[in-house]
Amino acid sequence: MAQVYFHCSNTQGALIDRCGTVVDDPAEARDHAAGVVRSLISAASLEDWRGWVLHVSDDLGDEIFVMPFTFALGKPH
């Protein structure tokens, strides 16, 4: 088990995850990351999430992987 943090950023700023989440393995971290992205883009907001990226890091601050929000948004037509 590991404490993992899910920070979101774009060119204008960042949303910092100060609490983190305990995950058992990388697959669980990936699934949680996808849930974070989906919950943010589905919330009522005027935010354009296309330029946002979710950064997943461990308790030492080392980045494990990134997930662009566009994976959930798809490409514009």
Secondary structure as the mmCIF struct_conf table of DSSP 4:
data_model
#
loop_
_struct_conf.conf_type_id
_struct_conf.id
_struct_conf.beg_label_comp_id
_struct_conf.beg_label_asym_id
_struct_conf.beg_label_seq_id
_struct_conf.end_label_comp_id
_struct_conf.end_label_asym_id
_struct_conf.end_label_seq_id
STRN STRN1 ALA A 2 ASN A 10
TURN_TY1_P TURN_TY1_P1 THR A 11 GLN A 12
STRN STRN2 GLY A 13 LEU A 15
BEND BEND1 ARG A 18 CYS A 19
STRN STRN3 THR A 21 VAL A 23
BEND BEND2 ASP A 24 ASP A 25
HELX_RH_AL_P HELX_RH_AL_P1 PRO A 26 SER A 42
BEND BEND3 ALA A 43 ALA A 44
HELX_RH_3T_P HELX_RH_3T_P1 TRP A 49 GLY A 51
STRN STRN4 VAL A 53 ASP A 58
TURN_TY1_P TURN_TY1_P2 ASP A 59 LEU A 60
BEND BEND4 GLY A 61 GLY A 61
STRN STRN5 GLU A 63 PRO A 68
TURN_TY1_P TURN_TY1_P3 PHE A 69 PHE A 69
HELX_RH_AL_P HELX_RH_AL_P2 THR A 70 LEU A 73
#
